[in-house]
Amino acid sequence: MDQDNTITMFHAGRLSTEAAPPWLIAIRERRSKAMDWNKAALAVLGYTTAHVTIGHDAFPIGEMRAYPTPDGGRYVELGEGEGTFAEIWVAEATDWLPFNSSYVEPFLLTRATLHQADRTERLGNALIAFARHGEGKHLDRETGESRIDHREDWEREKRERAQQRALSAAHASQNA
């Protein structure tokens, strides 16, 4: 998390950078004492009002957590697995629905669409591999691709490299 003393705040339809509220400073202090970020947030804010994970729980392609803040607003975290992370403070309860519909829902929909595209590609790869080779034992569980195809590609590349070496050797012997 940012160790500076600011946070992005959503108020009246606009995003701005504001000074970090005391509860966020308390979370960051607990985090700096080797406490897990999520545990630190729960210890300071109490509970999550929403937690949505897109993809595998251990390695999500998208994640949103919302916590109630002491002043009646919400603290929202949006993350893309190990990549981008955003912390937004929605200080007024009346700003939650506009923020949710303008930022949270499009973020989650985009991440879900990417996840679905990945799953569809894996399914397509598995069906093609199964149709080409029969039994499903040869399918790569991660990609859905055929291990037979990978082996054949590797063998073809090996033959091509051997032919290139032979041609290079023949060319070198002619020029010598």
C-alpha positions as CSV (number, residue, x, y, z in Angstrom):
1,M,0.0,0.0,0.0
2,D,1.0,3.6,-0.3
3,Q,3.1,4.7,2.6
4,D,2.3,8.4,2.0
5,N,-0.4,10.1,3.9
6,T,-3.0,10.5,1.2
7,I,-5.9,8.6,-0.2
8,T,-8.1,8.9,-3.3
9,M,-11.5,10.1,-2.3
10,F,-14.8,10.0,-4.2
11,H,-17.1,12.8,-3.4
12,A,-20.0,14.4,-5.4
13,G,-19.1,12.5,-8.5
14,R,-15.4,13.4,-8.5
15,L,-12.1,11.7,-7.5
16,S,-9.6,13.8,-5.6
17,T,-6.5,13.2,-3.4
18,E,-7.1,13.9,0.3
19,A,-5.2,13.5,3.5
20,A,-5.4,10.0,4.9
21,P,-8.0,9.7,7.6
22,P,-6.9,8.4,11.1
23,W,-8.3,4.9,10.4
24,L,-6.2,4.5,7.3
25,I,-3.1,5.6,9.1
26,A,-3.9,3.0,11.8
27,I,-4.2,0.3,9.1
28,R,-0.9,1.3,7.5
29,E,0.8,1.3,10.9
30,R,-0.4,-2.2,11.7
31,R,0.7,-3.3,8.2
32,S,4.2,-1.9,8.8
33,K,4.4,-4.1,11.9
34,A,4.3,-7.2,9.7
35,M,0.5,-7.7,10.0
36,D,-1.3,-8.9,6.8
37,W,-3.0,-6.0,5.1
38,N,-6.4,-7.6,5.1
39,K,-6.1,-8.5,8.8
40,A,-5.0,-5.0,9.6
41,A,-8.0,-3.5,7.8
42,L,-10.4,-5.9,9.6
43,A,-8.8,-5.1,13.0
44,V,-9.3,-1.4,12.5
45,L,-12.6,-1.2,10.5
46,G,-14.3,-4.3,11.9
47,Y,-15.8,-6.2,8.9
48,T,-16.2,-6.1,5.2
49,T,-19.5,-5.0,3.7
50,A,-18.6,-6.6,0.4
51,H,-15.9,-8.9,-1.0
52,V,-15.9,-10.1,-4.6
53,T,-13.2,-12.2,-6.1
54,I,-13.0,-12.9,-9.9
55,G,-11.0,-16.0,-10.7
56,H,-9.2,-18.3,-8.4
57,D,-9.2,-17.2,-4.7
58,A,-5.4,-17.6,-4.3
59,F,-4.6,-15.7,-7.6
60,P,-7.6,-13.5,-8.4
61,I,-7.8,-11.8,-11.8
62,G,-9.9,-9.1,-10.0
63,E,-10.9,-8.3,-6.5
64,M,-13.0,-5.7,-4.7
65,R,-13.3,-5.3,-0.9
66,A,-15.4,-2.7,0.8
67,Y,-15.2,-1.8,4.5
68,P,-17.5,0.5,6.5
69,T,-15.6,3.6,7.9
70,P,-16.2,5.1,11.3
71,D,-17.8,8.2,9.8
72,G,-20.4,6.2,7.8
73,G,-18.7,6.0,4.5
74,R,-16.8,3.2,2.8
75,Y,-13.2,2.3,2.2
76,V,-12.9,0.4,-1.1
77,E,-10.0,-1.6,-2.4
78,L,-9.8,-2.6,-6.1
79,G,-7.1,-5.0,-7.2
80,E,-6.0,-7.0,-10.2
81,G,-4.2,-9.9,-8.7
82,E,-0.6,-9.0,-8.2
83,G,-0.8,-5.9,-10.4
84,T,-2.7,-2.6,-10.0
85,F,-4.2,-1.7,-6.7
86,A,-6.4,1.2,-5.8
87,E,-7.7,2.4,-2.4
88,I,-10.7,4.7,-2.6
89,W,-12.5,6.4,0.3
90,V,-16.2,7.1,-0.3
91,A,-16.8,9.4,2.7
92,E,-20.5,10.0,2.2
93,A,-23.0,7.2,2.2
94,T,-25.0,9.0,-0.6
95,D,-21.9,8.8,-2.9
96,W,-21.8,5.0,-2.7
97,L,-24.3,4.1,-5.4
98,P,-22.8,6.6,-7.9
99,F,-19.3,5.3,-7.2
100,N,-20.4,1.7,-7.3
101,S,-22.1,2.1,-10.7
102,S,-19.4,4.3,-12.2
103,Y,-16.3,2.5,-11.0
104,V,-16.8,-0.8,-9.2
105,E,-19.3,-2.5,-11.5
106,P,-17.4,-1.7,-14.7
107,F,-14.1,-2.8,-13.1
108,L,-15.6,-6.1,-12.0
109,L,-17.4,-6.6,-15.3
110,T,-14.2,-6.1,-17.2
111,R,-12.3,-8.5,-15.0
112,A,-15.1,-11.1,-15.3
113,T,-15.1,-10.8,-19.1
114,L,-11.3,-11.4,-19.2
115,H,-11.7,-14.4,-16.9
116,Q,-14.5,-15.8,-19.0
117,A,-12.5,-15.3,-22.2
118,D,-9.6,-17.2,-20.6
119,R,-11.9,-20.1,-19.5
120,T,-13.5,-20.2,-23.0
121,E,-10.1,-20.4,-24.6
122,R,-9.1,-23.3,-22.3
123,L,-12.3,-25.1,-23.0
124,G,-11.9,-24.7,-26.8
125,N,-8.3,-25.9,-26.6
126,A,-9.4,-29.0,-24.6
127,L,-12.2,-29.8,-27.1
128,I,-9.9,-29.4,-30.1
129,A,-7.2,-31.6,-28.4
130,F,-9.8,-34.2,-27.4
131,A,-11.3,-34.3,-30.9
132,R,-7.9,-34.7,-32.5
133,H,-6.4,-37.3,-30.2
134,G,-9.2,-39.1,-28.4
135,E,-8.7,-39.7,-24.7
136,G,-8.3,-36.8,-22.3
137,K,-5.2,-38.0,-20.5
138,H,-2.9,-36.0,-22.8
139,L,-4.5,-32.6,-22.1
140,D,-2.6,-29.9,-20.2
141,R,-4.8,-29.0,-17.2
142,E,-3.6,-25.4,-17.1
143,T,-4.1,-24.5,-20.8
144,G,-6.4,-27.2,-22.2
145,E,-3.8,-27.7,-25.0
146,S,-2.7,-31.1,-26.3
147,R,0.6,-32.4,-24.9
148,I,0.8,-34.5,-28.1
149,D,0.8,-31.3,-30.2
150,H,3.5,-29.7,-27.9
151,R,5.7,-32.8,-28.3
152,E,5.1,-32.9,-32.1
153,D,5.9,-29.1,-32.3
154,W,9.1,-29.7,-30.3
155,E,10.2,-32.6,-32.5
156,R,9.5,-30.6,-35.7
157,E,11.5,-27.7,-34.4
158,K,14.4,-30.1,-33.4
159,R,14.4,-31.6,-37.0
160,E,14.4,-28.1,-38.5
161,R,17.3,-27.0,-36.4
162,A,19.2,-30.2,-37.4
163,Q,18.5,-29.4,-41.1
164,Q,19.7,-25.8,-40.6
165,R,22.9,-27.0,-38.9
166,A,23.5,-29.6,-41.8
167,L,22.9,-26.9,-44.4
168,S,25.3,-24.5,-42.6
169,A,27.9,-27.2,-42.3
170,A,27.6,-28.0,-46.0
171,H,27.8,-24.4,-47.0
172,A,30.8,-23.8,-44.8
173,S,32.6,-26.8,-46.3
174,Q,31.9,-25.6,-49.8
175,N,33.4,-22.2,-49.0
176,A,36.5,-23.6,-47.3
